[in-house]
Structures are given as structure tokens and as C-alpha cells.
Amino acid sequence: MANASSYVQAAILKWMVQGTAMPTPPNPVFLSVHTADPLQTGTSEVSTSGTGYARTSISATTASAIFGGAHVAGAAPVANGTKQEVSNSAVITLPAPSGTWGTCNYVGLWDAATGGNFLMGAPMASSIAPLAGNPAPTIAVGAFVIDQQ
């Protein structure tokens, strides 16, 4: 899983080779934005200090609408070549900035509003660069693709 974090990859491997139960799926999940590739641990997340930035809560009900395969709400992942993927089928609205966030090219998912476990990340189809006083930034439909590769 190219986008899965070290935490998720370890859980899958323990499940496969040790028979360990998978962790309970988080509900909600929290969407983050990053100024560089979050890699396996969620690095380069926008600073919360004086910027108005906070992770965006996505409940399981909302996630089924937001991350429908092939942009169809609630759909299962779809094949795209040799991988399975889902993407956001609804616009995701982030908090309004009160400071500069920098150019954000990546998004991530976490199991907590602050701290917590990084679950996975992916590049956005187009970057956002929120500035103080601008409207709340949005992630366009299809701009956040989660795949298994």
C-alpha cells in the first residue's frame, strides 16, 4: 500500500502473519494537509500555531459520501490499472486561515484531531496555498485519491 503509513502497514502484517486482530476503524477520521510528502509518519503537516489550521473531521457516514470510488458516493474502491482506489466525490472544506499555511500539496488521514496515529497520505491533484483573510480553502472533487498499490 503505497499511501499507507507505517502504523497501518504494521497492523496489516501482524494480522496476516501473527493472527492479531486489526485495530477498530476510527470514526471519525481527520483530514490533514501537508506542505511536503507526509511519508510514512505524517511529517510536514501545516502548523496549528497562529494559522487557523486544524484537521478536518470526517465521520464514517460522511466518509462514505466523500470517498466513494469513481466519484460515486458510497461506492466500493474501483480498479485503475493495477491498483484499487477511492477519491473524494464531494468538496472538502478546511478551516478558514488566520495565517499563512504555505503551499499544501499533500493530504493525510489520522485517527485523532491532534496527535494520534497517521493512517495514510496522498498527493493532491492541485495544490492549495491558504493565506490569512482568504476564504476557507477547499479540496476539489477528485483531488484526494487514496490507492492501494
N, C-alpha and C positions, 0 to 999 in steps of 0.2 A: 504494500500500500504506500505509494509514493508520497501521499499527503498526510499519512497517519503519523502521530507523534510517537516518541519512544515509549510513553506510558501505554498507548493503545497497542502498539506492536508487542510489547511485553505481555499484556493481558491476553492477546490472541495466541502467542506462543505457549504461555502457561496453560491455557485452555486446551490447546492441541496436544502438547506432549506430557503434561502433568495431570490433566483432568480437572484443573482448577476452574471453578465457576467464573464466568465473565462478570465484571462489575455491573451493578444495576445501571441501566441507561440514565443519564442525567436528564432531569426535567425541572426547570428549563435548561437549555444550553445558552451560552453567552458568546456573542459575536464580537471579535476584536479586530482592529485594523492595525497594520504594521507598516513601517517605513522601509523595511527590507525583509528578505525571506525569513520567516519565523523559524525555519529549520525544524528540528525535532522537539524543541522545548518552548517555543513561543517567544523567542527573542525579538527585539526591535518593535515591541508594542508601543503605541503612542503614549506619551506621558500623561498622567492624570493631573499633574501639578499645574494649576492655573490655566488649563486649556479648555475646560468644559467637557473633556473626553471621559467617557465611561463605556464599558462593554454594554452591548445591547442584548437584552433578554429575549430569547426565542423559546416559547413553550412548545411542548410536543405537538399540540394542536396547531399552533402557528407554523411550526417547522414542517408539518406535512403539507401545508399550503405553500410555504416559502421554498422548500427543497423538493419539489416534485420533479421526477425525471422528465426530460424533454419538455420542460416548462409547463407541465400539466400538474395541477395541484394534487398532491397526494399520490402521484404515480410512483411506481417502483423504479429503481435505477434502470437506465437504458444502456444498451451497448453502443459504444462509439469506437469503432475499430476493435482493438483487442482489450479494451477496458470497459468497466461499468461506471456510470456517472449519474449524478444528480446536480441540478443547478437551481439557483433561485428563480422562481416563477412569479415572484412579487418583488416590488421595490422594497429595499431595506432602508429605513430611515435611522440615521445615527443622531446623537445629541447635537444641539447647536453649539458651535465652537465659541469659546470666550478667549481663546488664544490660538496661536499657530500650531497646527498638528504636524506640519511637514507634508511631503508628498507620500501618500499611502498607496502602495502597490499590491499589498497582500492582506488577506483576511484570515482569521483563525476562529476556532471554536474551543470553548473552555467549559468546565463543569461548575464554575463558580463566577460570581460577579467580580471578585477580586481574589488574587491568589489562585488556588485550585490547581487542577490538572489540565494542561494543554492537551487537546484531543487531536486536532489536525489543522493544517493551514493550506492555503492555495493562493496563487496569484489572481489578481482581479484582471478582468478583460481590459479595463481602463482605470487609470489612477484617479485619486481624488486628492485635493490639497486644501483642506479646510482652513479658513482664516477667521480671526475674531470679527464679529459683526456680520458675517455671512450667514445665510440660511443654513439650516441643518443639512449636512451632506447626505446624499443617498447613494446606494449601490444599485445600479440599474439591473433590470431583469436580465438574467443570464450572465451577469458579470462575475458571479461567485460559483465556480464549478468544483464540486468535490468528486474525485475519482478514485478508483482502485486500479492500480497499475502495477 
